[in-house]
């Protein structure tokens, strides 16, 4: 028989877990807000299917629209696998922070400490922190098309010439955070994708998230649709796993959001890793860049959130100001990240202090402003419903 202390401990643990519920269990005002914001997007942008999950005060609600495949007409559910594109970078950051808490690496290290091919090169003057915050000195958004595998990747980095000193400017970059992910795998004596799937996802209690989708789960994997309305899925590329390779469900992603809202539910070192990704290191305009997550003071006006997630922010370099000391959230803060592949679009946002968050996964890469506008409206409703 369990003693009183054990029962009390179990009871406390159960209370800390988020409570999942169907859309028809959601308060009417939340259902109305989600329907009003997201349902019109299917027709307006030709999106076959959208999965939305929200969390408010520890309760999760799921809303599903359309189909996972236009050919099979299988409906979207909270367990449909979507490509989350660059939202994957938040998992890369979390694994790097996990390695940091284990003492496997330091954010002050250069990549050459772990990748001998890069020692003495220009990229080795940047730190792992600068790689993770896109401030290494001007790495581009994408690798050149000719760079497809390891040898070409290292040759590219060896010949790369910076356009700014490390830490001076932010230029959003897959090669930058991709290199951080690769180094993290080396530091942890493993393959990055394997570590994410066998270490990170299980510790975060994510049961249906993958970089390499197993055959048994392929039936749950949605088809994305490109500009020509042809079914498509992501192609392999240099550092694809590290930069944009995760496939996940609305159920898992809102669980990840709740993990970030309440990291204290986890034991160290995962608790500390989650908290580490919420530290701000550089100010870029009105946005603060951390490891993976981008952050803003909350409440936030829609125009400011749109500006921080604009094409200009993604495609052009911007002056970066190092925050000394790094900024730990001490006031209500919104964390967010967009993600896209050729056939999919995603958006995630949450406010830990308000205990609210939203996940949107879609099988078309439709405009980011439309995603953010819809999510912003729902977050406003959620904030008014916090217990």
C-alpha positions as CSV (number, residue, x, y, z in Angstrom):
1,X,0.0,0.0,0.0
2,X,1.3,3.5,-0.9
3,X,2.0,5.7,2.1
4,X,0.6,9.2,2.5
5,X,3.8,10.9,1.4
6,X,4.0,8.9,-1.8
7,X,0.4,9.5,-2.6
8,X,0.8,13.2,-2.0
9,X,3.8,13.3,-4.3
10,X,2.0,11.4,-7.0
11,X,-1.0,13.7,-6.6
12,X,1.2,16.8,-7.0
13,X,2.9,15.3,-10.1
14,X,-0.5,14.6,-11.7
15,X,-1.6,18.1,-11.1
16,X,1.4,19.5,-12.8
17,X,0.7,17.6,-16.0
18,X,-1.3,19.4,-18.7
19,X,-4.8,18.2,-19.3
20,X,-5.7,17.4,-22.9
21,X,-9.2,17.9,-24.2
22,X,-11.1,17.8,-27.5
23,X,-12.2,20.9,-29.3
24,X,-15.8,20.3,-28.3
25,X,-14.7,20.4,-24.7
26,X,-13.2,23.9,-25.1
27,X,-14.9,26.9,-23.7
28,X,-17.2,28.5,-26.4
29,X,-15.2,31.7,-26.6
30,X,-11.9,29.8,-27.3
31,X,-13.6,27.6,-30.0
32,X,-15.1,30.7,-31.6
33,X,-11.8,32.5,-31.6
34,X,-9.9,29.6,-33.1
35,X,-12.5,29.0,-35.8
36,X,-12.8,32.7,-36.6
37,X,-9.0,33.0,-37.0
38,X,-8.0,29.8,-38.7
39,X,-10.9,28.3,-40.6
40,X,-11.0,31.0,-43.3
41,X,-7.3,30.4,-44.1
42,X,-8.0,27.1,-45.8
43,X,-10.0,28.8,-48.6
44,X,-8.1,32.0,-48.6
45,X,-4.7,30.3,-49.2
46,X,-5.7,27.0,-50.6
47,X,-4.5,25.1,-47.5
48,X,-5.7,21.4,-47.5
49,X,-5.4,21.0,-43.8
50,X,-4.5,22.8,-40.5
51,X,-4.1,21.4,-37.0
52,X,-4.3,24.0,-34.2
53,X,-3.6,23.3,-30.5
54,X,-3.8,25.8,-27.7
55,X,-2.9,25.6,-24.0
56,X,-4.4,27.8,-21.4
57,X,-3.9,27.4,-17.6
58,X,-2.6,23.9,-18.0
59,X,-5.5,22.7,-20.3
60,X,-4.9,21.8,-23.9
61,X,-7.5,22.0,-26.7
62,X,-7.2,20.7,-30.2
63,X,-8.9,22.0,-33.4
64,X,-8.5,20.2,-36.8
65,X,-9.5,21.5,-40.2
66,X,-9.4,19.9,-43.6
67,X,-7.3,16.9,-44.8
68,X,-3.8,15.5,-44.4
69,X,-3.9,14.4,-48.1
70,X,-6.0,15.7,-50.9
71,X,-5.6,12.3,-52.7
72,X,-6.8,10.1,-49.8
73,X,-9.0,12.7,-48.1
74,X,-7.8,11.5,-44.7
75,X,-8.8,14.2,-42.2
76,X,-6.3,16.1,-40.1
77,X,-6.2,15.1,-36.4
78,X,-4.0,16.1,-33.5
79,X,-1.9,13.0,-34.3
80,X,-1.2,13.9,-37.9
81,X,2.5,14.4,-38.6
82,X,3.5,17.7,-40.2
83,X,6.9,19.0,-41.3
84,X,7.6,21.9,-38.9
85,X,10.4,23.4,-40.9
86,X,12.5,25.9,-38.9
87,X,10.6,25.4,-35.7
88,X,13.0,22.4,-35.7
89,X,15.7,25.0,-34.7
90,X,14.1,25.2,-31.2
91,X,14.8,21.5,-30.7
92,X,18.4,22.0,-32.0
93,X,18.7,24.7,-29.4
94,X,17.3,22.6,-26.7
95,X,19.7,19.7,-27.4
96,X,22.6,22.2,-27.4
97,X,21.4,23.6,-24.1
98,X,21.0,20.0,-22.7
99,X,24.6,19.3,-23.7
100,X,25.6,22.5,-22.0
101,X,24.0,21.5,-18.7
102,X,25.7,18.1,-18.9
103,X,29.1,19.9,-19.3
104,X,29.6,18.4,-22.8
105,X,30.2,21.8,-24.4
106,X,30.6,25.5,-23.7
107,X,28.8,28.2,-25.7
108,X,32.1,30.1,-25.7
109,X,33.8,27.4,-27.7
110,X,34.6,27.7,-31.4
111,X,33.4,24.9,-33.7
112,X,36.9,23.9,-34.5
113,X,37.2,22.4,-31.0
114,X,34.8,19.7,-32.2
115,X,35.3,19.7,-36.0
116,X,39.0,19.5,-36.8
117,X,38.4,20.4,-40.4
118,X,37.4,23.9,-39.3
119,X,40.3,24.8,-37.0
120,X,42.0,28.0,-38.0
121,X,39.3,29.0,-40.5
122,X,37.2,32.2,-40.3
123,X,34.2,30.3,-39.0
124,X,36.3,29.1,-36.0
125,X,36.5,32.7,-34.8
126,X,32.8,32.6,-34.1
127,X,31.5,30.9,-30.9
128,X,28.8,28.3,-30.6
129,X,26.6,31.0,-29.0
130,X,27.0,33.1,-32.1
131,X,26.2,30.2,-34.4
132,X,23.0,29.5,-32.4
133,X,21.9,33.2,-32.5
134,X,22.8,33.8,-36.2
135,X,25.5,36.3,-35.3
136,X,28.6,34.4,-36.5
137,X,29.5,37.1,-39.1
138,X,27.1,36.8,-42.1
139,X,26.5,33.1,-42.9
140,X,23.7,33.0,-45.5
141,X,20.1,31.8,-45.2
142,X,20.9,28.6,-47.2
143,X,23.9,26.7,-48.4
144,X,24.7,27.0,-52.1
145,X,22.9,24.3,-54.1
146,X,26.2,22.5,-54.8
147,X,26.7,21.8,-51.1
148,X,24.8,18.6,-50.3
149,X,26.9,16.4,-48.0
150,X,29.7,16.4,-45.4
151,X,32.9,16.9,-47.5
152,X,31.2,19.8,-49.5
153,X,29.9,21.3,-46.2
154,X,33.4,21.5,-44.6
155,X,34.9,22.8,-47.8
156,X,32.2,25.5,-47.9
157,X,32.9,26.6,-44.3
158,X,36.7,26.6,-44.8
159,X,36.4,29.0,-47.7
160,X,33.6,31.2,-46.2
161,X,34.5,34.8,-45.7
162,X,32.6,36.9,-43.1
163,X,30.9,40.1,-43.9
164,X,30.9,41.3,-40.3
165,X,32.8,40.6,-37.1
166,X,31.2,37.9,-35.0
167,X,28.5,39.3,-32.8
168,X,27.9,42.5,-34.8
169,X,25.0,41.5,-36.9
170,X,22.2,38.9,-37.1
171,X,21.7,37.1,-40.3
172,X,19.2,34.3,-40.1
173,X,20.9,31.2,-41.3
174,X,20.4,27.4,-41.7
175,X,24.2,26.8,-42.0
176,X,24.7,28.7,-38.7
177,X,22.4,26.8,-36.4
178,X,23.0,23.7,-38.5
179,X,26.7,23.8,-37.5
180,X,25.7,24.2,-33.8
181,X,23.5,21.1,-34.1
182,X,26.3,19.1,-35.7
183,X,28.8,20.2,-33.0
184,X,26.3,19.3,-30.3
185,X,26.1,15.7,-31.7
186,X,29.9,15.4,-31.8
187,X,30.1,16.8,-28.2
188,X,27.6,14.2,-27.1
189,X,29.4,11.4,-28.9
190,X,26.5,10.6,-31.2
191,X,24.7,11.4,-34.4
192,X,22.5,14.5,-34.1
193,X,19.3,13.0,-35.4
194,X,19.7,9.9,-33.3
195,X,20.3,12.0,-30.2
196,X,17.2,14.0,-30.8
197,X,15.0,10.9,-31.3
198,X,16.5,8.7,-28.6
199,X,17.4,11.3,-25.9
200,X,15.6,14.6,-26.4
201,X,12.1,13.6,-27.6
202,X,11.7,10.9,-24.9
203,X,12.9,13.2,-22.1
204,X,10.4,15.8,-23.3
205,X,7.7,13.1,-23.4
206,X,7.1,13.6,-27.1
207,X,5.9,10.3,-28.4
208,X,5.2,11.0,-32.1
209,X,8.0,13.4,-33.2
210,X,10.7,12.3,-35.6
211,X,13.5,13.4,-37.8
212,X,13.4,10.1,-39.6
213,X,9.8,9.0,-39.8
214,X,9.6,5.2,-39.2
215,X,7.7,3.1,-41.6
216,X,5.0,2.3,-39.1
217,X,4.2,6.1,-38.8
218,X,4.1,6.9,-42.5
219,X,0.4,6.5,-42.6
220,X,0.1,9.5,-40.2
221,X,2.5,11.7,-42.2
222,X,0.6,14.4,-44.1
223,X,1.4,15.3,-47.7
224,X,2.4,18.9,-48.2
225,X,1.5,20.8,-51.3
226,X,3.7,23.1,-53.3
227,X,3.0,26.2,-55.4
228,X,1.8,24.0,-58.2
229,X,-0.5,22.1,-55.8
230,X,1.6,19.0,-56.2
231,X,2.1,16.7,-53.2
232,X,5.6,17.1,-51.8
233,X,7.7,16.2,-48.8
234,X,11.0,17.6,-47.7
235,X,14.2,16.6,-49.5
236,X,17.5,15.8,-47.8
237,X,20.1,18.5,-47.7
238,X,23.2,19.7,-45.8
239,X,22.3,20.0,-42.1
240,X,18.6,19.3,-42.9
241,X,18.0,17.5,-39.6
242,X,19.5,20.3,-37.6
243,X,17.8,23.2,-39.3
244,X,14.4,22.1,-40.6
245,X,14.1,18.3,-40.3
246,X,11.6,17.6,-37.5
247,X,8.1,16.1,-38.2
248,X,5.7,16.4,-35.4
249,X,2.0,16.5,-34.4
250,X,-0.1,19.2,-32.8
251,X,-0.4,17.0,-29.7
252,X,3.4,16.7,-29.3
253,X,4.1,20.3,-30.2
254,X,1.6,21.7,-27.6
255,X,3.2,19.3,-25.1
256,X,6.6,20.9,-26.0
257,X,5.0,24.3,-25.5
258,X,3.8,23.3,-22.1
259,X,7.3,22.0,-21.3
260,X,8.6,25.5,-22.0
261,X,5.9,27.2,-20.1
262,X,6.6,25.1,-17.0
263,X,10.1,23.7,-17.2
264,X,10.0,23.1,-13.4
265,X,7.9,20.0,-14.1
266,X,11.1,18.3,-15.4
267,X,14.1,17.1,-13.5
268,X,17.6,18.5,-14.1
269,X,19.3,18.7,-16.5
270,X,16.3,18.9,-18.9
271,X,14.6,21.6,-16.7
272,X,17.8,23.7,-16.9
273,X,18.1,23.1,-20.7
274,X,14.6,24.4,-21.3
275,X,15.2,27.4,-19.2
276,X,18.5,28.1,-21.0
277,X,16.7,28.4,-24.4
278,X,14.6,31.3,-22.9
279,X,17.7,33.5,-22.2
280,X,18.1,36.4,-24.5
281,X,21.5,37.2,-25.9
282,X,21.1,39.8,-28.6
283,X,18.7,42.7,-29.3
284,X,17.8,43.1,-32.9
285,X,15.4,46.1,-33.3
286,X,12.4,45.3,-31.1
287,X,13.2,41.5,-31.0
288,X,15.5,39.7,-28.6
289,X,17.2,36.6,-30.0
290,X,17.9,33.6,-27.8
291,X,18.8,30.0,-28.6
292,X,16.1,29.0,-31.0
293,X,13.3,31.2,-29.6
294,X,12.7,34.8,-30.5
295,X,11.2,36.9,-27.8
296,X,9.2,40.1,-27.2
297,X,7.7,41.9,-24.2
298,X,4.1,40.9,-23.7
299,X,1.4,42.1,-24.4
300,X,2.6,42.8,-27.9
301,X,0.9,44.7,-30.7
302,X,0.3,42.8,-33.9
303,X,2.3,45.1,-36.1
304,X,5.4,44.6,-33.9
305,X,5.1,40.8,-34.0
306,X,4.7,40.9,-37.8
307,X,7.7,43.1,-38.1
308,X,9.8,40.7,-36.1
309,X,8.8,37.8,-38.3
310,X,9.0,39.7,-41.6
311,X,10.7,38.7,-44.8
312,X,13.2,41.5,-44.2
313,X,14.2,39.9,-40.8
314,X,14.6,36.5,-42.4
315,X,16.5,37.6,-45.5
316,X,18.6,40.6,-44.6
317,X,21.4,41.3,-42.0
318,X,20.5,43.5,-39.1
319,X,22.7,45.1,-36.4
320,X,22.8,43.1,-33.2
321,X,23.5,44.4,-29.7
322,X,24.9,41.9,-27.2
323,X,22.9,41.9,-24.0
324,X,25.3,42.0,-21.0
325,X,24.4,40.2,-18.9
326,X,22.2,37.9,-20.9
327,X,18.5,38.6,-20.4
328,X,16.5,36.2,-18.3
329,X,12.8,36.9,-18.6
330,X,11.7,38.9,-15.6
331,X,8.4,40.3,-17.1
332,X,5.8,38.7,-19.3
333,X,7.5,37.6,-22.5
334,X,6.2,36.1,-25.7
335,X,8.4,33.5,-27.3
336,X,7.8,32.5,-30.9
337,X,9.1,30.7,-34.0
338,X,8.0,30.3,-37.5
339,X,8.8,27.3,-39.8
340,X,8.3,26.4,-43.4
341,X,9.3,23.8,-46.0
342,X,8.2,23.8,-49.6
343,X,5.0,22.1,-48.7
344,X,4.3,22.9,-45.1
345,X,3.9,25.9,-42.7
346,X,4.1,26.2,-39.0
347,X,4.0,28.7,-36.2
348,X,4.4,28.4,-32.4
349,X,4.0,31.0,-29.7
350,X,3.7,31.0,-25.9
351,X,3.7,33.3,-22.9
352,X,5.0,31.4,-19.8
353,X,3.8,34.0,-17.3
354,X,0.3,33.9,-18.7
355,X,0.4,30.1,-19.2
356,X,-0.9,30.4,-22.7
357,X,0.4,29.0,-26.0
358,X,-0.6,28.1,-29.5
359,X,0.7,25.7,-32.2
360,X,-0.4,25.8,-35.8
361,X,0.7,23.2,-38.3
362,X,-0.4,23.3,-42.0
363,X,0.3,21.3,-45.1
364,X,0.9,24.3,-47.3
365,X,3.6,27.0,-47.0
366,X,1.1,29.9,-46.8
367,X,2.1,33.5,-45.9
368,X,3.6,34.0,-42.5
369,X,1.7,37.2,-41.8
370,X,-1.6,35.3,-42.1
371,X,-0.4,32.7,-39.6
372,X,0.8,35.3,-37.1
373,X,-2.3,37.4,-37.4
374,X,-4.5,34.4,-36.7
375,X,-2.4,33.2,-33.8
376,X,-2.2,36.7,-32.3
377,X,-6.0,37.0,-32.2
378,X,-6.3,33.6,-30.5
379,X,-3.6,34.5,-27.9
380,X,-5.6,37.6,-27.0
381,X,-8.6,35.4,-26.3
382,X,-6.6,32.9,-24.4
383,X,-5.1,35.7,-22.2
384,X,-8.6,36.8,-21.3
385,X,-9.5,33.2,-20.3
386,X,-6.5,32.5,-18.0
387,X,-7.9,31.3,-14.6
